[in-house]
Amino acid sequence: MKKIAGLFKRENAFRSMKAEDANACEAYAKDYLSYLGIAKTERRAYDEAVRRIEAEGFRELSTFKVLKPGDKVYRGYHGKTLMAAVIGTQPVAEGINVIGGHTDAPRIDLKPVPLCEKGGLAYFDTHYYGGIKKFHWLVHPLALYGVVVKPDGSKVEIAIGDKPEDPVFQITDILPHFGAEQSAKKLSEAFDPEDMDVLIGSLPVADKEDDKDVKEKVKLNILRILEREYGLTEEDLLSAELELVPAGMPRDLGLDRSMIVGYGHDDRVCAYAGLRALMDLPTRPRRTGMVLLCDKEEIGSVGATGMDSTFFENSVAELIALQAPTLAKAKGSMNVQTPDLIVRRALEASRMLSADVCAASDPHFPNADSPNNMAKMNAGGCLIKYTGARGKSGASDARAEFIADLRRIFAKDGTVWQAGELGRCEKGGGGTIALFMARYGMDVVDFGVPLLNMHAPWETASKFDCYMTYRAYRAFLAD
């Protein structure tokens, strides 16, 4: 962020990079594209993250008896939420540096009893997840991902729609010739979420004596296909997590290939940046560096795998417990009577970048912008001091001392960054996991990649902004 005449001007800084940085940026974007094409659900994001960190020498926390500086550890929960850390020379009990993001994204979920037939066509009955514009999801090809768990504990993985030979699925819409009544409605009323059923089949089951009295023959044919190809019954779908996401892989955007269009940038673009930053940390940082990737942010961070759970503090407690023998030997004693107090002090002494995306200024919608405080494409990662809505409701609002220290860190690294907020006052707003971390008393602020089309099936990010966000995270973890 460059200072000009006392004001900050968000300039396109892509061309200001040195050749080696430009090459590093392109290599980073290529690897991120590979990650994003795999991580199309929170479970797949978790599995891909674990695969990558294990390849870099990280081991499951339960395999350690004692932690020492330089150890690379991770702890997962329910295959959705992940903590990974590089242990520093300073005890965990004295505080840690955390990058915290989320790997869930807006999508279309199947209802518990999803199969139905209407008018001779078979559908999945659905319930949308997270904040979406419903019309964005109509008519586009959709892929089905998820897991079905049987009573014996066995799991059936589902991934249909992204291989060239796969079928895809679709939510249909009325054609413009018949759409006068729909067009006359308010946008918020024109698309009933109960009508967002996903088309999955049209062929009836082949006539057999046993099927002659069956009324829903197209649905029965779908059930036969599920049984033949996946060994599933209709009842098995009761214990399933199946998600419909846009079919297709992320791609370079623009003739200049300067941007990336893909599903799930919010917030996998920051999750990936955090993982890369952690994997690129020095082997023995002074302060323990941690990346925390959670679930359920798009619906309020609730549930056992959300940030409003105790997963984070439990993970910190586990780290401290595994350092206790070393600390006791070094200091002669350990205050084992108050382990809860040790954890609480560690949390309070920690610092965090809430790794979440922000809205980039779109020239087509200037009335949504806070003119001097909107993030721009190709101006670097964006620091958002507060989110929330109206009078900063729901925001943690970081203190000035923490922001000043981040300025020092980014300047030392040469990171290009900008500051902004989430749109014009009272035009909207939003939230991140920052407030759930701030309750521990730690310093927290949002920092992430500016996006166009946020929460749409296809979101757009600048390669430069992605790379500079990674640089900011790496500098913060290493400080």
C-alpha positions in Angstrom: 0.0 0.0 0.0 1.6 3.2 -1.1 1.3 6.5 0.6 0.6 9.5 -1.6 0.1 13.0 -0.3 -1.1 11.7 3.0 -3.7 9.4 1.4 -3.6 5.8 0.4 -4.1 5.0 -3.2 -4.8 1.4 -4.1 -2.7 0.9 -7.2 -2.4 -2.1 -9.5 1.0 -3.4 -8.3 1.2 -6.5 -10.5 3.8 -5.0 -12.8 5.9 -3.8 -9.8 7.0 -7.3 -9.0 10.6 -8.4 -9.7 11.0 -11.2 -12.2 11.6 -13.8 -9.5 8.5 -12.7 -7.6 6.4 -12.8 -10.8 7.6 -16.4 -11.4 6.9 -17.4 -7.8 3.4 -15.8 -8.1 2.6 -17.8 -11.2 3.9 -21.1 -9.6 1.8 -20.4 -6.5 -1.3 -19.8 -8.6 -0.8 -23.0 -10.5 -0.5 -25.1 -7.3 -3.5 -23.3 -5.8 -5.6 -24.2 -8.9 -4.7 -27.8 -8.3 -5.8 -27.6 -4.7 -9.0 -25.8 -5.4 -10.1 -28.3 -8.1 -9.8 -31.1 -5.5 -11.1 -29.3 -2.4 -14.8 -28.9 -3.6 -16.2 -29.8 -0.2 -15.0 -29.3 3.4 -14.3 -33.0 3.7 -12.2 -33.0 0.5 -10.5 -29.8 1.6 -9.5 -31.5 4.8 -8.2 -34.7 3.1 -6.2 -32.7 0.6 -4.7 -30.5 3.4 -3.7 -33.6 5.4 -2.2 -35.2 2.3 -0.1 -32.1 1.6 1.1 -31.5 5.2 2.0 -35.1 5.7 4.2 -34.9 2.6 6.0 -32.1 4.3 6.7 -34.1 7.5 3.7 -33.2 9.7 2.5 -36.0 12.0 -0.7 -36.6 13.8 -0.5 -35.2 17.3 -1.5 -38.4 19.0 1.8 -40.0 17.8 3.9 -37.6 19.9 4.8 -38.3 23.6 6.7 -35.0 24.0 6.8 -31.9 21.8 10.1 -30.1 21.0 10.9 -27.1 18.9 10.7 -27.8 15.2 8.1 -30.6 15.5 5.4 -30.5 12.8 2.0 -31.7 14.1 -1.6 -31.7 13.2 -4.9 -32.7 14.8 -8.2 -33.2 13.0 -11.8 -33.5 14.0 -14.6 -35.4 12.2 -12.7 -35.1 8.9 -13.6 -31.5 8.5 -11.7 -29.3 11.0 -7.9 -29.2 11.1 -5.2 -27.7 13.3 -1.6 -27.8 12.1 1.4 -26.3 13.8 5.1 -25.9 13.7 6.4 -25.9 17.3 8.5 -22.9 18.2 11.5 -22.4 20.6 9.2 -20.4 22.9 6.7 -22.5 24.9 3.2 -22.8 23.5 2.1 -21.6 27.0 3.5 -18.2 26.2 1.3 -17.7 23.1 1.1 -18.7 19.5 0.7 -17.0 16.1 -2.5 -18.3 14.3 -3.9 -18.1 10.8 -7.5 -19.1 11.0 -9.8 -19.7 8.1 -12.6 -22.0 7.0 -13.1 -24.5 4.2 -16.9 -24.7 3.9 -18.5 -22.7 1.1 -22.0 -21.8 -0.1 -23.6 -24.7 -1.8 -26.8 -26.8 -2.3 -27.3 -29.7 0.2 -29.6 -32.7 -0.3 -32.4 -33.0 2.3 -32.5 -36.0 4.6 -35.1 -37.7 2.4 -34.0 -36.4 -1.0 -35.4 -38.6 -3.7 -38.7 -37.6 -5.3 -40.6 -37.8 -8.6 -42.7 -35.1 -10.1 -44.4 -35.1 -13.5 -42.5 -38.1 -14.7 -39.0 -36.7 -13.8 -36.8 -37.7 -10.8 -35.3 -35.0 -8.5 -33.2 -34.5 -5.5 -35.0 -32.3 -2.9 -32.6 -29.7 -1.6 -31.8 -27.1 1.0 -29.3 -24.3 0.2 -26.3 -23.8 2.6 -24.9 -20.3 3.3 -25.7 -17.0 1.8 -26.5 -17.3 -1.9 -28.4 -15.6 -4.6 -30.7 -18.5 -5.6 -30.9 -17.6 -9.3 -27.1 -18.0 -9.6 -27.6 -21.8 -9.2 -30.2 -22.3 -11.8 -29.5 -24.1 -15.1 -25.8 -24.5 -14.5 -24.3 -28.0 -14.5 -23.8 -29.3 -11.0 -21.6 -32.0 -9.5 -22.5 -34.2 -6.6 -19.9 -34.9 -3.8 -20.1 -36.4 -0.4 -20.2 -39.4 1.8 -22.9 -42.0 2.7 -22.3 -43.8 6.0 -24.0 -47.2 6.5 -25.1 -48.6 10.0 -22.1 -50.9 10.0 -19.8 -47.9 9.8 -18.7 -48.4 6.2 -18.6 -45.3 4.0 -19.4 -44.8 0.3 -17.6 -41.8 -1.2 -19.6 -40.0 -3.9 -17.9 -37.8 -6.6 -20.0 -37.4 -9.8 -19.9 -34.6 -12.3 -16.3 -33.4 -12.8 -14.8 -36.2 -14.9 -15.4 -35.9 -18.7 -17.3 -39.1 -18.8 -19.5 -38.2 -15.7 -23.2 -37.1 -15.9 -24.1 -33.7 -14.3 -27.2 -32.4 -12.6 -29.3 -29.3 -13.0 -31.8 -27.0 -11.3 -34.2 -25.9 -14.1 -35.7 -22.5 -14.7 -38.7 -21.2 -16.7 -37.9 -20.0 -20.2 -38.2 -16.3 -20.9 -41.2 -16.9 -23.2 -43.2 -18.0 -20.2 -41.4 -15.9 -17.6 -43.5 -12.7 -17.5 -45.0 -13.5 -14.1 -41.6 -14.4 -12.6 -40.0 -11.2 -14.0 -42.7 -9.1 -12.4 -41.8 -10.3 -8.9 -39.1 -8.9 -6.6 -35.8 -10.7 -7.0 -36.1 -12.0 -3.4 -39.5 -13.5 -4.1 -39.0 -14.8 -7.7 -37.2 -18.0 -6.7 -38.8 -20.3 -4.1 -36.1 -22.3 -2.4 -38.6 -25.2 -2.2 -38.6 -25.3 -6.0 -34.8 -25.7 -6.3 -35.1 -29.4 -6.9 -32.2 -30.9 -8.9 -33.1 -32.9 -12.0 -31.4 -36.3 -11.8 -33.3 -38.6 -14.2 -36.1 -39.1 -16.7 -36.2 -42.8 -17.6 -38.7 -45.2 -15.9 -37.7 -48.6 -14.6 -37.9 -51.4 -17.2 -41.3 -53.0 -16.8 -41.3 -56.2 -14.7 -44.0 -58.1 -13.1 -42.9 -56.9 -9.6 -42.9 -53.2 -10.8 -46.3 -53.1 -12.5 -48.1 -51.4 -9.6 -45.2 -49.0 -8.8 -46.4 -45.4 -9.4 -43.0 -43.6 -9.3 -41.1 -45.6 -11.9 -38.5 -43.0 -12.7 -37.6 -42.7 -9.0 -37.4 -46.5 -8.8 -35.0 -46.5 -11.7 -32.8 -44.1 -9.9 -32.9 -46.3 -6.8 -31.9 -49.3 -8.9 -28.9 -47.3 -10.3 -27.8 -46.3 -6.8 -28.0 -49.9 -5.7 -26.2 -51.3 -8.7 -23.4 -48.7 -8.9 -22.9 -47.7 -5.2 -24.6 -50.4 -3.1 -27.0 -47.9 -1.6 -30.6 -48.0 -0.6 -33.0 -45.1 -0.2 -32.7 -45.5 3.6 -28.9 -45.2 3.4 -29.4 -41.6 2.3 -30.7 -40.7 5.8 -27.1 -41.0 7.0 -25.4 -39.1 4.2 -23.7 -35.7 3.6 -24.2 -35.0 -0.1 -23.5 -31.6 -1.6 -24.2 -30.2 -5.0 -21.5 -27.8 -6.2 -20.7 -26.3 -9.6 -19.3 -28.8 -12.1 -16.0 -27.9 -13.6 -12.5 -27.0 -12.6 -11.0 -23.6 -11.7 -9.4 -21.8 -14.6 -7.2 -18.9 -15.5 -9.4 -15.8 -16.3 -8.6 -13.1 -18.8 -6.5 -13.0 -22.0 -3.7 -11.9 -19.7 -4.3 -14.9 -17.4 -4.0 -12.5 -14.4 -7.0 -13.9 -12.5 -8.5 -17.2 -11.3 -12.2 -18.1 -11.6 -13.4 -21.0 -9.5 -15.8 -22.4 -7.0 -15.1 -22.0 -3.3 -12.5 -19.2 -3.3 -14.4 -18.2 -0.1 -12.6 -19.3 1.9 -10.4 -22.0 0.4 -8.2 -19.3 -1.2 -7.2 -18.2 2.3 -7.1 -21.7 3.7 -4.6 -22.7 1.0 -2.5 -19.6 1.7 -2.3 -20.4 5.4 -1.3 -24.0 4.7 1.4 -22.9 2.3 2.7 -20.3 4.7 2.9 -22.9 7.5 4.7 -25.4 5.3 7.2 -22.7 4.3 8.0 -21.7 7.9 11.6 -22.0 9.2 12.0 -25.3 11.0 12.4 -23.7 14.4 10.4 -20.5 14.6 10.6 -18.5 17.8 6.9 -18.6 18.4 4.7 -21.6 17.5 2.9 -21.0 14.2 -0.5 -22.6 13.7 -3.1 -22.8 11.0 -6.7 -23.5 12.0 -9.1 -24.5 9.3 -12.7 -24.9 10.5 -16.1 -25.8 9.1 -19.6 -24.2 9.3 -18.5 -20.5 9.0 -21.0 -19.8 6.3 -23.9 -20.7 8.7 -22.5 -19.0 11.8 -19.5 -21.2 12.8 -21.9 -23.4 14.8 -21.7 -27.1 15.6 -18.9 -29.4 16.7 -16.7 -28.6 13.7 -17.3 -24.8 13.7 -15.2 -22.1 15.3 -17.8 -21.6 18.1 -16.8 -25.1 19.4 -14.0 -25.9 21.8 -11.8 -27.5 19.2 -9.2 -24.7 19.1 -8.8 -24.4 22.9 -8.7 -28.2 23.2 -6.0 -28.4 20.6 -3.9 -25.7 22.4 -4.4 -27.6 25.7 -3.1 -30.8 24.0 0.0 -29.0 22.7 0.7 -27.5 26.2 0.2 -30.9 27.8 2.8 -32.5 25.5 5.3 -29.8 26.4 4.7 -30.1 30.1 7.5 -32.7 30.8 10.1 -30.6 29.0 9.0 -27.4 30.8 9.0 -29.2 34.2 12.6 -30.4 33.6 13.7 -26.9 32.5 12.0 -24.9 35.2 12.1 -27.5 38.0 8.4 -27.6 38.5 5.1 -27.1 36.6 2.0 -25.6 38.0 -0.1 -28.7 37.4 -2.7 -27.5 39.8 -4.0 -24.9 37.3 -3.8 -26.4 33.8 -6.9 -24.5 32.8 -5.3 -21.2 33.7 -2.2 -22.1 31.7 -4.3 -22.7 28.6 -6.3 -19.5 29.2 -3.1 -17.4 29.5 -1.7 -19.0 26.3 -4.9 -18.1 24.4 -4.8 -14.5 25.7 -1.2 -14.1 24.7 -1.8 -15.4 21.2 -2.3 -13.4 18.0 -4.4 -14.3 15.0 -5.1 -13.3 11.4 -8.6 -14.2 10.6 -8.0 -15.5 7.1 -11.1 -14.7 5.2 -11.9 -13.0 1.9 -13.3 -9.6 1.4 -15.3 -7.9 -1.4 -13.3 -6.3 -4.2 -14.7 -3.1 -5.7 -16.7 -3.9 -8.9 -16.9 -0.9 -11.3 -20.4 -2.0 -12.3 -21.8 -1.5 -8.8 -20.2 1.7 -7.4 -23.1 2.4 -5.1 -22.1 -0.6 -2.9 -18.6 0.8 -2.3 -17.2 2.8 0.6 -15.3 5.0 -1.8 -12.0 5.4 0.0 -12.1 2.1 1.8 -12.8 -0.6 -0.8 -10.3 -3.3 -1.7 -9.2 -3.3 -5.4 -8.0 -6.1 -7.5 -4.2 -6.4 -7.9 -3.5 -4.2 -4.9 -2.6 -7.0 -2.6 -4.3 -8.8 0.3 -6.7 -6.7 2.3 -6.7 -6.0 6.0 -10.3 -5.5 7.4 -10.1 -3.9 10.8 -13.8 -4.7 11.5 -16.6 -6.5 9.7 -20.2 -6.7 11.1 -23.1 -4.6 9.9 -24.6 -1.2 10.6 -22.9 0.1 13.7 -20.1 -2.5 13.5 -22.6 -5.1 15.0 -20.9 -8.5 15.2 -17.4 -7.2 14.7 -14.4 -7.6 17.0 -12.7 -4.3 15.8 -9.0 -4.8 16.2 -7.0 -2.4 18.3 -4.6 0.1 16.8 -1.5 -1.4 18.5 -2.0 -4.7 16.7 -2.5 -3.0 13.4 0.7 -1.0 13.9 2.7 -4.2 14.6 1.3 -5.8 11.4 2.4 -2.8 9.5 5.9 -3.4 10.8 5.8 -7.1 9.8 4.5 -6.5 6.3 7.0 -3.7 5.6 9.9 -5.9 6.7 8.7 -8.7 4.3 7.9 -6.3 1.4 4.4 -7.6 1.3 2.0 -5.5 -0.8 -1.3 -5.0 1.0 -4.2 -2.6 1.4 -6.8 -1.8 4.0 -10.6 -1.6 3.6 -14.0 -2.5 4.8 -17.0 -4.5 3.7 -18.8 -2.0 1.6 -20.8 1.2 2.2 -22.3 1.8 5.6 -25.7 0.1 6.0 -25.5 -1.4 2.5 -25.0 -4.8 4.0 -22.1 -6.4 6.0 -20.9 -9.8 7.0 -19.0 -11.7 9.6 -16.0 -14.0 10.0 -14.5 -16.2 12.7 -12.7 -13.2 14.2 -15.2 -12.5 17.0 -15.0 -16.2 18.2 -11.3 -15.9 18.6 -11.3 -12.4 20.1 -13.3 -13.7 23.1 -10.1 -15.3 24.4 -8.6 -11.9 24.7 -6.1 -12.4 21.9 -5.4 -9.8 19.2 -7.4 -10.7 16.0 -7.9 -8.9 12.7 -9.3 -10.1 9.3 -6.9 -10.3 6.4 -7.6 -12.0 3.1 -8.0 -12.0 -0.7 -10.4 -9.5 -2.3 -13.0 -11.3 -4.5 -15.4 -10.4 -7.3 -18.7 -12.4 -7.3 -18.3 -13.5 -3.7 -20.7 -16.3 -2.8 -21.6 -16.9 -6.4 -21.0 -20.4 -7.9 -17.9 -19.0 -9.7 -15.8 -16.4 -7.8 -12.9 -14.4 -9.1 -9.6 -13.6 -7.5 -6.4 -11.9 -8.7 -3.3 -14.1 -8.8 -1.3 -11.2 -7.4 -3.6 -10.8 -4.4 -3.5 -14.5 -3.7 0.2 -14.5 -3.7 0.6 -11.4 -1.5 -1.9 -12.8 1.0 0.3 -15.9 1.3 3.3 -13.6 1.8 1.5 -11.7 4.5 0.6 -15.0 6.3 4.1 -16.4 6.1 5.6 -13.1 7.5 3.1 -13.1 10.3 3.7 -16.8 11.3 7.4 -16.3 11.2 7.5 -13.0 13.2 
